[in-house]
Amino acid sequence: MAQEWEFPEVLELAIRELSKIEIPLIRRIGIYQDLRLDQKYLLPFYAKLCTRKQGLNQQEAAVIGLETTVTVFLARERLRDQLSNGATSLQFAGFKDSDVMAALMAALVATPRKVPNSE
């Protein structure tokens, strides 16, 4: 409701309180997406998906949706292309946060987003 009624202070409070609750990463992304939160809240979680050892499985992809799955996949591929120190896992490659965010931003640009009907 805070977002629908444009109460940014209440929304920030709700997000802060939600961040204190231990929720599995995929479920948290699903909740934030359901609440239609701005990408600035989602990008750090997408970054964690990009650098974890395993890729997304079918159940996780179903929760976060096709667009987000493709975005994460594209970002992981961009990061994998940058591996240079003999690392075989993105998890231990030592990417800077800025590298991961740059890969995510490039993937977001490459992944068209659905525009909700304004009817």
C-alpha positions as a Markdown table, in Angstrom:
| # | Residue | x | y | z |
|---|---|---|---|---|
| 1 | Met | 0.0 | 0.0 | 0.0 |
| 2 | Ala | 2.9 | 2.4 | 0.8 |
| 3 | Gln | 4.0 | 2.2 | -2.8 |
| 4 | Glu | 0.5 | 2.4 | -4.3 |
| 5 | Trp | -0.3 | 5.5 | -2.3 |
| 6 | Glu | 3.2 | 6.9 | -2.8 |
| 7 | Phe | 4.3 | 7.1 | 0.8 |
| 8 | Pro | 8.1 | 6.8 | 0.2 |
| 9 | Glu | 8.9 | 7.0 | 4.0 |
| 10 | Val | 6.6 | 4.2 | 4.8 |
| 11 | Leu | 7.9 | 2.1 | 1.9 |
| 12 | Glu | 11.5 | 2.6 | 3.1 |
| 13 | Leu | 10.5 | 1.6 | 6.6 |
| 14 | Ala | 8.7 | -1.5 | 5.3 |
| 15 | Ile | 11.8 | -2.5 | 3.2 |
| 16 | Arg | 14.1 | -1.9 | 6.2 |
| 17 | Glu | 11.9 | -4.2 | 8.3 |
| 18 | Leu | 11.6 | -6.8 | 5.6 |
| 19 | Ser | 15.4 | -6.8 | 5.3 |
| 20 | Lys | 15.7 | -7.8 | 9.0 |
| 21 | Ile | 13.8 | -11.0 | 8.3 |
| 22 | Glu | 15.8 | -14.0 | 7.2 |
| 23 | Ile | 14.3 | -15.0 | 3.9 |
| 24 | Pro | 15.9 | -17.3 | 1.3 |
| 25 | Leu | 17.3 | -15.2 | -1.6 |
| 26 | Ile | 15.0 | -16.4 | -4.3 |
| 27 | Arg | 11.9 | -16.0 | -2.1 |
| 28 | Arg | 13.1 | -12.5 | -1.2 |
| 29 | Ile | 13.4 | -11.6 | -4.9 |
| 30 | Gly | 10.0 | -13.0 | -5.5 |
| 31 | Ile | 8.5 | -10.9 | -2.7 |
| 32 | Tyr | 10.2 | -7.7 | -3.9 |
| 33 | Gln | 9.0 | -8.3 | -7.4 |
| 34 | Asp | 5.5 | -9.0 | -6.2 |
| 35 | Leu | 5.6 | -5.6 | -4.4 |
| 36 | Arg | 6.9 | -4.1 | -7.6 |
| 37 | Leu | 9.8 | -2.5 | -5.9 |
| 38 | Asp | 12.3 | -0.4 | -7.9 |
| 39 | Gln | 15.3 | -2.2 | -9.4 |
| 40 | Lys | 17.6 | -0.4 | -7.0 |
| 41 | Tyr | 16.3 | -2.8 | -4.3 |
| 42 | Leu | 16.5 | -5.9 | -6.5 |
| 43 | Leu | 20.0 | -5.4 | -8.1 |
| 44 | Pro | 22.0 | -6.4 | -5.0 |
| 45 | Phe | 20.1 | -9.7 | -4.9 |
| 46 | Tyr | 20.5 | -10.3 | -8.6 |
| 47 | Ala | 24.2 | -9.7 | -8.0 |
| 48 | Lys | 24.3 | -12.5 | -5.4 |
| 49 | Leu | 22.7 | -14.8 | -8.0 |
| 50 | Cys | 25.3 | -13.8 | -10.6 |
| 51 | Thr | 28.2 | -14.8 | -8.4 |
| 52 | Arg | 27.0 | -17.8 | -6.6 |
| 53 | Lys | 28.4 | -21.2 | -7.5 |
| 54 | Gln | 25.3 | -22.8 | -9.1 |
| 55 | Gly | 23.1 | -21.3 | -11.7 |
| 56 | Leu | 19.3 | -21.0 | -11.4 |
| 57 | Asn | 17.3 | -24.2 | -11.4 |
| 58 | Gln | 13.8 | -24.5 | -12.8 |
| 59 | Gln | 12.0 | -23.9 | -9.5 |
| 60 | Glu | 14.0 | -20.8 | -8.9 |
| 61 | Ala | 13.4 | -19.5 | -12.4 |
| 62 | Ala | 9.7 | -20.1 | -11.9 |
| 63 | Val | 9.7 | -17.9 | -8.8 |
| 64 | Ile | 11.7 | -14.9 | -10.3 |
| 65 | Gly | 10.3 | -15.1 | -13.8 |
| 66 | Leu | 11.6 | -15.4 | -17.3 |
| 67 | Glu | 12.9 | -11.9 | -17.7 |
| 68 | Thr | 14.9 | -11.9 | -14.4 |
| 69 | Thr | 16.2 | -15.4 | -15.2 |
| 70 | Val | 17.5 | -14.2 | -18.6 |
| 71 | Thr | 19.0 | -11.1 | -17.1 |
| 72 | Val | 20.9 | -13.1 | -14.5 |
| 73 | Phe | 22.0 | -15.6 | -17.1 |
| 74 | Leu | 23.3 | -12.9 | -19.4 |
| 75 | Ala | 25.1 | -11.2 | -16.5 |
| 76 | Arg | 26.7 | -14.5 | -15.5 |
| 77 | Glu | 27.9 | -15.1 | -19.0 |
| 78 | Arg | 29.4 | -11.6 | -19.2 |
| 79 | Leu | 31.2 | -12.3 | -15.9 |
| 80 | Arg | 32.3 | -15.7 | -17.0 |
| 81 | Asp | 33.8 | -14.1 | -20.2 |
| 82 | Gln | 35.9 | -11.9 | -17.8 |
| 83 | Leu | 37.5 | -14.8 | -15.9 |
| 84 | Ser | 41.2 | -14.5 | -16.3 |
| 85 | Asn | 42.9 | -15.8 | -13.2 |
| 86 | Gly | 42.2 | -19.4 | -14.0 |
| 87 | Ala | 39.1 | -19.4 | -11.8 |
| 88 | Thr | 36.5 | -21.9 | -12.9 |
| 89 | Ser | 33.7 | -20.6 | -10.6 |
| 90 | Leu | 32.1 | -17.2 | -10.5 |
| 91 | Gln | 31.8 | -17.6 | -6.8 |
| 92 | Phe | 35.5 | -17.5 | -6.2 |
| 93 | Ala | 36.6 | -15.2 | -9.1 |
| 94 | Gly | 37.0 | -12.2 | -6.9 |
| 95 | Phe | 34.9 | -9.8 | -8.9 |
| 96 | Lys | 34.4 | -6.3 | -7.6 |
| 97 | Asp | 30.9 | -5.2 | -6.9 |
| 98 | Ser | 31.2 | -2.6 | -9.6 |
| 99 | Asp | 32.1 | -5.4 | -12.1 |
| 100 | Val | 29.0 | -7.4 | -11.2 |
| 101 | Met | 26.8 | -4.3 | -11.3 |
| 102 | Ala | 28.2 | -3.4 | -14.7 |
| 103 | Ala | 27.4 | -6.9 | -16.0 |
| 104 | Leu | 23.9 | -6.7 | -14.6 |
| 105 | Met | 23.3 | -3.2 | -16.1 |
| 106 | Ala | 24.4 | -4.5 | -19.5 |
| 107 | Ala | 22.2 | -7.5 | -19.2 |
| 108 | Leu | 19.2 | -5.3 | -18.2 |
| 109 | Val | 19.7 | -3.2 | -21.3 |
| 110 | Ala | 19.8 | -6.4 | -23.4 |
| 111 | Thr | 16.7 | -7.8 | -21.8 |
| 112 | Pro | 13.5 | -6.1 | -22.9 |
| 113 | Arg | 11.0 | -5.5 | -20.1 |
| 114 | Lys | 7.3 | -5.9 | -20.3 |
| 115 | Val | 5.5 | -2.6 | -20.0 |
| 116 | Pro | 2.3 | -3.0 | -18.0 |
| 117 | Asn | -0.9 | -2.0 | -19.7 |
| 118 | Ser | -2.0 | 1.5 | -18.8 |
| 119 | Glu | -5.7 | 0.7 | -19.3 |
